[in-house]
Each structure stands twice: as structure tokens, then as C-alpha cells.
Amino acid sequence: MRYKIIISGPVGAGKTSAINALTDDKALKTDVAVSDVVTSQRKDTTTVALDYGVIKYANEDVVHIYGTPGQERFDFMWDILSEGAHGLILLFDNCRNYPFRDLKYYTEQFSDLIAKTGLIVGVTRYDVTQDPDVEEYKDWLRELEIKADVFVVDARVKEDIHTLVRHYLDQNADISSLGKQQRDEKKTVEAAEVTTVVPPLPKTILNEETAALTKMRLTEKSMRSVMKIQGVTGASLANDVGELIDSTIQDDDINEFIAFISGLTPAVQAIADMGEIHRIMLRGSKDENLTVFVEAEHSLGVTSERKASVPAISQQIEDTLQWM
């Protein structure tokens, strides 16, 4: 039986390491040198298209493993690689500041695939910190109404990653026999064409305590950290009632606009029923780019050079806030 399994998760969670471990470093990789300071402090290269490896088992099962890029700006590859997949493994770095934010985001992005194939979760860097612990991940998944098994793994250790793959194969051990039975039935029974529609995972309403775990805490320290990113020219911190707290931006009009957005966004979310708004990106024809990160109590407005890629800068800021 041939299987296709996707491994995904945020930047630095161990996706490439996992596939390297499974294939004894014989995986196909599309890594390039890390160009931003934030990620380079944790890894030398990053995946821009896919990682790919093949595992062959003694029972003739063949598993094709595809690793996705972790950065959101390459999310178009997630849909491409997920086509025809039989299973999904999500890896999460337990050292990131907001792991539940990661869990919620990636389960939402892969909700269609999870509804069809189920989910296995691997928590990496658990040796560095056990906060949150495995039981909290299980609680979060229950809160999101997702059934998934959670494992602690070292993405560099072959046996750890094999455990995840074998767990999937054990859960789906009857696929081969079921497929044979269906083929035999087709030979004797004229079946009508049937289209099976798998409903997406339901959108859940999180309780107040869990919802708070998805919010980043924006402070003056956040502002100073973001200012170190190449291409960033200024940052402003405002509260949720539209008051400016601190700023390195010299233009008063931009500061006022960031404060205005910070105060306006909660009202827009409530009135327009648009769901949560976490990021607003503006790109003018001549001026600098402006990205406003909106969280529970504060917003962080960041200006960047006109020539800079807004999605790339936004990803670097997100990672900075996760790792600082």
C-alpha cells in the first residue's frame, strides 16, 4: 500500500530534521540560507518549497513523506502538497512563546485535510521546556474539537519520527484489506457513482481562558525587538482605546493613524462579525509600508522600507514575538 503523509508546522519546529532523520539524510530538500536575523539565530537554512522522502517497510507499505514550508508567505504550497494526502503530522516547537496560537492557526489552515484524514501532533524541544505540557496540548485540541494523539519527539531522532508514522499506519491498518474488498465488490455489483463530501471541522468558540492563549503580549520590549529587523524603519505601541504609548516613528500622522486603528479594530470585530483581526497590512504607492499587529490589549504598528516584502517582514515580526 502506498501512503502520502504531510508534515507541517511553524518555522523551526523540526520538519526538515524529521524527514532527514526518517531517510538517513537522503531527503530531497529545497532549503535556502536564512536571510533574516530572527530566524538565523535558530537555524541556518529554511524550506521554500518542500522536503520529500520515501520510507519502505518490510510488508511492502511505501510511505511518501512531504514537508511543507513553515512560513505563511509560502502557504500556497500547503494546499498543493496536501492534494491526495492520507495523513497529517503537525510539529510544534514547545519553546515558542505562544504554542496554542500556532496550534490553532495550523489546525485551521489544514482543517479540510484533518477532517478527511485525522491528525497526529508531535511536540518538539520538550527537553528544553515542559511548559506547556502534553496534557495542555490535549486539552487545547479538545477545546478545538479535534481528535488527535499527541507525542513528545526529538525531530532529529529517527525512532521518534518513525513512532509518528507507524502510529498513523497502525490506525489505518485496515485500508489495504478494505480497498481489496471494495474492488472485489465492483466486479460483481454495478454501483452508482457516489460523491462523498467530507464536512470541514466546525468553527469552535473558545472559552475566555483558552482564547487568551492565542493573544500575543505586546510591550515596549516587543517594540525594541522588532526595531532590530532589517527593513523595519519604525514602530509604535498603542492600547485598545486608541492611545499612543510609545513610538520610534517621527511622523505624527502615522502615529495617530496607528492609534486610531488600534482603538477602532475591536469595534469593527464586534459590529461587522468578521472574526478576529490580527494583522492589517497597508502598502502605498510611494510611502513606507505599514503593518499593524492587533492583539487583546495593545497594537503594534510597524513601518518598513518601500522595497521590503510586506509578507516577509510580517513573518519576521511574528517569529520575533514568538521567540524573543
C-alpha positions in Angstrom: 0.0 0.0 0.0 1.3 3.5 -0.8 0.7 6.4 1.6 1.2 10.1 1.4 1.8 11.9 4.7 2.3 15.6 5.2 4.5 17.1 7.9 3.8 20.7 8.7 4.1 23.3 11.5 5.7 26.6 12.2 9.2 27.7 11.3 11.9 25.9 13.3 9.6 23.1 14.6 11.8 20.4 13.1 10.0 19.4 9.8 13.2 19.2 7.7 15.1 17.5 10.5 12.3 14.9 10.9 12.4 14.0 7.2 16.2 13.9 7.2 16.0 11.5 10.2 13.5 9.2 8.6 15.5 8.9 5.3 19.0 8.9 6.8 19.7 12.3 5.4 18.7 11.3 1.8 15.7 13.5 1.6 15.1 15.9 -1.3 15.3 19.4 0.2 14.6 22.9 -1.2 16.4 24.8 1.6 18.0 28.2 1.1 20.1 30.3 3.5 18.1 32.2 6.1 18.1 35.9 5.2 16.6 37.4 8.3 18.3 37.9 11.7 15.4 36.5 13.7 15.4 33.0 12.1 19.1 32.8 11.6 19.6 32.8 15.4 17.8 29.4 15.5 18.7 27.8 12.1 20.9 28.3 9.1 18.5 27.4 6.3 14.8 27.4 5.7 12.5 25.4 3.4 10.9 27.4 0.5 9.1 24.7 -1.4 9.1 21.2 0.1 11.1 18.4 1.7 10.5 14.9 0.4 11.5 11.4 1.4 10.4 7.8 1.0 10.2 5.0 3.6 9.8 1.4 2.5 8.6 -1.2 5.1 9.0 -5.0 5.0 5.3 -5.5 4.5 5.6 -3.6 1.2 4.0 -0.5 2.5 5.6 2.6 1.0 5.2 6.0 2.7 5.9 9.2 0.8 6.7 12.0 3.3 6.3 15.7 2.3 7.4 18.5 4.5 5.8 21.9 3.9 7.5 25.3 4.3 6.6 26.8 7.7 6.4 30.4 6.7 2.9 31.8 5.9 4.1 33.5 2.7 4.6 30.0 1.2 1.1 28.8 2.3 0.1 28.2 -1.3 2.4 25.2 -1.1 0.3 23.8 1.7 -2.7 23.2 -0.5 -0.6 21.9 -3.3 1.2 19.3 -1.2 -2.0 18.3 0.7 -3.7 17.2 -2.5 -4.3 13.4 -2.2 -2.7 13.1 1.2 -3.6 10.2 3.5 -2.4 11.7 6.8 -1.1 14.9 8.5 1.5 15.3 11.2 1.9 18.7 12.8 5.1 19.5 14.7 5.2 22.3 17.3 8.2 23.9 18.9 7.5 24.0 22.7 9.9 26.9 23.1 7.8 29.4 21.2 6.0 31.9 23.4 2.5 31.2 22.1 2.3 27.5 21.1 -1.5 27.5 21.3 -1.6 30.3 18.8 0.4 28.0 16.5 -1.8 25.0 17.2 -5.0 27.0 16.5 -3.6 28.5 13.3 -2.3 25.4 11.7 -5.3 23.3 12.6 -7.5 25.9 10.9 -5.3 26.1 7.8 -5.4 22.3 7.4 -9.0 21.8 8.7 -10.2 20.2 5.4 -7.3 17.7 5.5 -7.8 16.9 9.2 -11.5 16.3 8.6 -10.6 13.7 5.9 -7.5 12.0 7.4 -7.2 12.9 11.1 -4.2 14.4 12.8 -1.1 13.4 14.8 0.7 16.0 16.8 4.4 16.0 17.7 5.8 18.4 20.3 9.5 19.2 19.8 12.1 20.8 22.1 10.2 19.4 25.1 13.6 18.7 26.7 14.2 22.5 26.9 10.8 23.3 28.5 7.8 21.3 29.6 5.6 24.4 29.8 3.1 23.8 28.3 3.0 20.1 29.0 1.4 17.3 26.8 -1.8 17.3 28.8 -2.3 21.0 27.9 -1.9 20.3 24.2 -4.6 17.5 24.6 -6.9 20.0 26.4 -6.4 22.6 23.7 -7.2 20.0 21.0 -10.4 19.1 22.8 -11.3 22.8 23.1 -10.9 23.0 19.3 -13.0 19.8 18.9 -10.2 18.0 17.2 -9.4 14.3 18.0 -5.6 13.8 17.8 -2.9 11.9 19.6 0.0 13.9 21.0 3.6 12.7 21.2 6.8 14.2 22.6 9.5 13.8 19.9 13.0 14.9 19.1 12.8 15.7 15.4 16.5 14.6 15.0 15.9 11.1 16.3 14.8 8.6 13.6 12.9 6.3 16.0 10.9 9.2 17.4 9.6 10.3 14.0 9.1 6.6 13.0 6.8 6.4 16.0 4.5 9.1 14.5 4.5 7.4 11.1 3.9 3.9 12.5 1.1 5.2 14.7 -0.6 6.5 11.6 -0.1 3.2 9.8 -1.4 1.2 12.8 -4.5 3.4 12.9 -5.1 2.8 9.2 -4.0 -0.9 9.0 -7.3 -2.0 7.5 -7.1 0.3 4.5 -5.4 -2.3 2.3 -7.9 -5.0 3.0 -10.9 -2.6 2.8 -9.6 -1.5 -0.6 -9.4 -5.1 -1.9 -12.9 -5.8 -0.7 -14.3 -2.7 -2.5 -12.5 -3.8 -5.7 -14.0 -7.3 -5.5 -17.5 -5.8 -5.0 -17.1 -3.7 -8.0 -16.5 -6.8 -10.1 -19.9 -8.3 -9.2 -22.1 -5.3 -8.4 -23.0 -2.4 -10.7 -22.6 0.5 -8.4 -24.0 4.0 -8.9 -21.5 6.9 -8.9 -21.3 8.4 -5.4 -19.7 11.6 -4.4 -18.6 11.8 -0.8 -18.5 15.2 0.8 -16.4 15.5 3.9 -17.6 18.4 6.0 -14.9 20.8 7.3 -14.1 20.9 11.0 -16.6 23.1 12.9 -15.6 26.6 14.0 -15.3 26.5 17.7 -15.9 29.2 20.2 -13.1 29.1 22.7 -13.7 29.8 26.4 -12.2 33.1 27.7 -9.1 31.4 29.3 -8.2 29.4 26.2 -8.8 32.3 23.8 -6.4 34.4 25.8 -3.6 31.9 24.9 -3.9 32.9 21.3 -3.1 36.6 22.1 0.4 37.9 21.9 1.5 40.3 24.7 2.8 43.4 23.0 5.0 45.7 25.1 7.8 48.2 24.8 10.2 45.3 24.7 8.3 43.9 21.7 8.8 47.3 20.0 12.5 47.3 20.7 12.9 43.8 19.4 11.0 44.5 16.2 13.2 47.5 15.5 16.2 45.2 15.1 14.7 43.5 12.0 16.3 44.6 8.7 14.0 46.7 6.7 11.9 48.0 9.7 12.1 51.8 9.9 9.9 52.5 12.9 7.4 51.0 15.5 4.6 52.4 17.6 2.7 50.8 20.5 -0.9 51.8 21.2 -3.6 50.5 23.5 -7.1 49.2 22.7 -8.7 52.6 23.3 -6.6 54.3 20.7 -4.0 55.9 23.0 -0.3 56.0 21.9 2.0 54.5 24.5 5.4 54.7 22.8 6.9 55.2 19.4 10.1 55.5 17.3 8.2 56.8 14.3 8.7 60.5 13.8 5.7 61.2 11.6 2.8 62.2 13.9 0.2 61.4 11.3 1.3 57.8 11.1 1.3 57.5 14.9 -2.2 58.9 15.1 -3.3 56.5 12.4 -1.9 53.5 14.2 -3.5 54.6 17.5 -6.8 55.1 15.6 -6.6 51.6 14.1 -5.8 50.1 17.5 -8.9 51.7 19.0 -11.2 51.0 16.0 -10.4 47.4 15.4 -12.3 45.9 18.5 -15.4 47.8 17.4 -15.1 46.6 13.8 -14.7 43.0 15.0 -17.8 43.3 17.2 -20.1 45.1 14.7 -19.1 43.5 11.4 -18.9 39.9 12.7 -15.6 39.5 10.7 -14.0 37.2 13.3 -10.6 38.1 14.9 -8.4 40.6 13.1 -4.7 40.1 14.0 -2.9 41.9 11.2 -3.6 44.9 9.0 -1.2 45.5 6.1 -1.1 48.7 4.1 1.1 49.4 1.1 1.0 52.9 -0.5 2.3 53.8 -3.9 5.2 55.9 -2.7 5.5 55.8 1.1 6.8 53.2 3.5 4.8 50.1 4.2 2.7 49.9 7.4 1.7 46.7 9.2 -0.4 46.9 12.4 -0.5 43.8 14.7 -3.7 43.8 16.7 -3.9 41.9 20.0 -6.1 41.8 23.0 -4.9 45.0 24.9 -2.4 46.6 22.5 -1.5 47.0 18.9 2.0 47.3 17.4 2.3 49.4 14.3 5.5 48.8 12.2 6.7 50.8 9.2 9.1 49.2 6.8 11.1 50.2 3.7 9.1 50.5 0.5 11.3 47.9 -1.2 10.8 45.3 1.6 8.3 42.5 1.1 5.4 43.1 3.5 4.6 39.4 4.0 8.2 38.6 4.7 8.6 41.4 7.2 5.3 40.4 8.8 6.6 36.8 9.2 9.8 38.0 10.8 7.9 40.2 13.2 5.6 37.2 14.1 8.6 35.0 14.7 10.3 37.7 16.8 7.3 37.9 19.1 7.2 34.1 19.3 10.9 33.7 20.2 12.0 36.9 22.0 
